[in-house]
Amino acid sequence: MPSSRKVRWGILGPGGISARLLRDAGSAANVAVVAVGSRDRARAAAFAARFGIPRIHGSYEALLGDPEVDAVYIGTPNSLHHPLTMQALAAGKHVLCEKPYSRHPEQVVEAFDAAASRKLILMEAFMWRHTPQVRRFMELLPEVGELQSIRATFSFVMTKTNDVRLDAGLDGGALMDVGCYCVSGSRLVAGAEPSRVSGEQVVGPTGVDLSISGLLRFPSGLVAEIVAGFTSHHRQLEAIGTAGTLLLRDPWLGEDGGIRLGDRDIAVTSDDAYRLELENISAAILGEGQPLLGRDDALGQARTIDALYRSAATGAAVSLGA
Ligand SMILES: NC(=O)c1ccc[n+]([C@@H]2O[C@H](COP(=O)([O-])OP(=O)(O)OC[C@H]3O[C@@H](n4cnc5c(N)ncnc54)[C@H](OP(=O)(O)O)[C@@H]3O)[C@@H](O)[C@H]2O)c1
């Protein structure tokens, strides 16, 4: 039976996703959000007031030095994920880091090695993987027969011009922001890592990809097609097999979902992906469960993202070794 212990969480970066994470966190029995850190103390204070967080820090370093914090959630732009994770692990904190952890496989290896050597939990925050609708989708997958292809899309229309997603210096870009979900979904459905990828991108004036399309070929010969970007609205995950098709309508956010198997609608339970993710990693930190996502998944993500970007830059397919 789970204990009544709680992991004491600190939030690094009081931005949009940190606020979304906390929307339902109060109902997680094993979670106490005790601190928030910002580069600006007033921003941390405003966030703390909004979510009833008792401890306020005017720098990330101060939060990482707080002995009342067991674990940190990193909700900063992409380029800060790895350096902040390394600092947090060095300070003895468990880490839930926003996606994508990194596009550099060697950074993933360095971070998970550091976590393992300190007996700390590190997880990449692909919240979509924690939902009951994804579990149901994977249970139903055998119904399509032998898999022939996978289609994964995630696009939205970017209206802001100063968004961190458009900043090349912060590792923005469509593949980093939304395409990484398509990579995650394709790898999950395929149950394997791609052996060859090719990508085509449209780069905007700030130097980041505004859209990207890619093909991931898996060792079995199965091919996944991914489409992601900031210029249209679309999101779905579809598995196409010899016996039929299985479609998850809103795979990544799970807000407007439902599963369709052939011409049949399948009922799914909806739940808050972010709270489920926090509960999962908190249970792992308390020694009461396993993190859903670990080193292998984060490494598969980084290797595929890196290969897609290399292919898009050169126009040539990129092979991924065993
Ligand atoms: N899982 C999901 O559903 C999901 C959804 C959206 C975003 N994300 C991920 O979450 C991360 C943050 O995205 P967001 O939409 O929350 O961004 P955001 O609203 O712009 O917030 C980012 C936060 O990071 C901090 N920060 C540190 N250095 C910064 C810099 N140089 N420029 C701008 N902000 C900086 C800021 O806090 P202070 O300056 O106050 O310290 C800011 O509040 C990204 O990695 C993104 O991929 C995940």
The ligand as an SDF file (V2000), in Angstrom:
LIG
                    3D

 48 52  0  0  0  0  0  0  0  0999 V2000
    4.8880   19.0550  -21.6990 N   0  0  0  0  0  0  0  0  0  0  0  0
    4.1750   20.0020  -22.2370 C   0  0  0  0  0  0  0  0  0  0  0  0
    2.9620   19.8970  -22.4060 O   0  0  0  0  0  0  0  0  0  0  0  0
    4.8400   21.2910  -22.6230 C   0  0  0  0  0  0  0  0  0  0  0  0
    4.0600   22.3560  -23.0810 C   0  0  0  0  0  0  0  0  0  0  0  0
    4.6870   23.5900  -23.3190 C   0  0  0  0  0  0  0  0  0  0  0  0
    6.0620   23.7010  -23.1500 C   0  0  0  0  0  0  0  0  0  0  0  0
    6.7840   22.6290  -22.7470 N   0  0  0  0  0  0  0  0  0  0  0  0
    8.2410   22.7480  -22.5550 C   0  0  0  0  0  0  0  0  0  0  0  0
    8.4310   23.5890  -21.4140 O   0  0  0  0  0  0  0  0  0  0  0  0
    9.5750   24.4150  -21.5790 C   0  0  0  0  0  0  0  0  0  0  0  0
    9.1940   25.8770  -21.3350 C   0  0  0  0  0  0  0  0  0  0  0  0
    8.1460   26.2320  -22.2030 O   0  0  0  0  0  0  0  0  0  0  0  0
    7.0470   27.3240  -21.7810 P   0  0  0  0  0  0  0  0  0  0  0  0
    6.0180   27.3020  -22.8390 O   0  0  0  0  0  0  0  0  0  0  0  0
    6.6230   27.1160  -20.3690 O   0  0  0  0  0  0  0  0  0  0  0  0
    7.9240   28.6450  -21.9010 O   0  0  0  0  0  0  0  0  0  0  0  0
    7.6700   30.0580  -21.1650 P   0  0  0  0  0  0  0  0  0  0  0  0
    6.2230   30.2270  -20.8620 O   0  0  0  0  0  0  0  0  0  0  0  0
    8.3490   31.0560  -22.0100 O   0  0  0  0  0  0  0  0  0  0  0  0
    8.4200   29.9020  -19.7760 O   0  0  0  0  0  0  0  0  0  0  0  0
    9.7820   29.5930  -19.7070 C   0  0  0  0  0  0  0  0  0  0  0  0
   10.3120   29.9900  -18.3510 C   0  0  0  0  0  0  0  0  0  0  0  0
   11.7160   29.6920  -18.3470 O   0  0  0  0  0  0  0  0  0  0  0  0
   12.4140   30.7090  -17.6640 C   0  0  0  0  0  0  0  0  0  0  0  0
   13.5880   31.1300  -18.4470 N   0  0  0  0  0  0  0  0  0  0  0  0
   14.8600   30.9280  -18.1150 C   0  0  0  0  0  0  0  0  0  0  0  0
   15.6910   31.4340  -19.0220 N   0  0  0  0  0  0  0  0  0  0  0  0
   14.9260   31.9820  -19.9730 C   0  0  0  0  0  0  0  0  0  0  0  0
   15.2130   32.6890  -21.1670 C   0  0  0  0  0  0  0  0  0  0  0  0
   16.4730   32.8960  -21.5710 N   0  0  0  0  0  0  0  0  0  0  0  0
   14.1920   33.1370  -21.9040 N   0  0  0  0  0  0  0  0  0  0  0  0
   12.9160   32.9180  -21.5380 C   0  0  0  0  0  0  0  0  0  0  0  0
   12.5730   32.2480  -20.3920 N   0  0  0  0  0  0  0  0  0  0  0  0
   13.5790   31.7970  -19.6230 C   0  0  0  0  0  0  0  0  0  0  0  0
   11.4590   31.8520  -17.4360 C   0  0  0  0  0  0  0  0  0  0  0  0
   11.3040   31.9980  -16.0350 O   0  0  0  0  0  0  0  0  0  0  0  0
   12.1050   33.1150  -15.1920 P   0  0  0  0  0  0  0  0  0  0  0  0
   12.7400   34.0700  -16.1780 O   0  0  0  0  0  0  0  0  0  0  0  0
   11.0390   33.7380  -14.3790 O   0  0  0  0  0  0  0  0  0  0  0  0
   13.1040   32.3660  -14.4090 O   0  0  0  0  0  0  0  0  0  0  0  0
   10.1460   31.4550  -18.0480 C   0  0  0  0  0  0  0  0  0  0  0  0
    9.0560   31.6540  -17.2160 O   0  0  0  0  0  0  0  0  0  0  0  0
   10.1220   24.1040  -22.9720 C   0  0  0  0  0  0  0  0  0  0  0  0
   11.1660   23.1730  -22.8520 O   0  0  0  0  0  0  0  0  0  0  0  0
    8.9510   23.4390  -23.6950 C   0  0  0  0  0  0  0  0  0  0  0  0
    9.3720   22.4820  -24.6610 O   0  0  0  0  0  0  0  0  0  0  0  0
    6.1970   21.4500  -22.4600 C   0  0  0  0  0  0  0  0  0  0  0  0
  1  2  1  0
  2  3  2  0
  2  4  1  0
  4  5  1  0
  4 48  2  0
  5  6  2  0
  6  7  1  0
  7  8  2  0
  8  9  1  0
  8 48  1  0
  9 10  1  0
  9 46  1  0
 10 11  1  0
 11 12  1  0
 11 44  1  0
 12 13  1  0
 13 14  1  0
 14 15  2  0
 14 16  1  0
 14 17  1  0
 17 18  1  0
 18 19  2  0
 18 20  1  0
 18 21  1  0
 21 22  1  0
 22 23  1  0
 23 24  1  0
 23 42  1  0
 24 25  1  0
 25 26  1  0
 25 36  1  0
 26 27  1  0
 26 35  1  0
 27 28  2  0
 28 29  1  0
 29 30  1  0
 29 35  2  0
 30 31  1  0
 30 32  2  0
 32 33  1  0
 33 34  2  0
 34 35  1  0
 36 37  1  0
 36 42  1  0
 37 38  1  0
 38 39  2  0
 38 40  1  0
 38 41  1  0
 42 43  1  0
 44 45  1  0
 44 46  1  0
 46 47  1  0
M  CHG  2   8   1  16  -1
M  END
$$$$
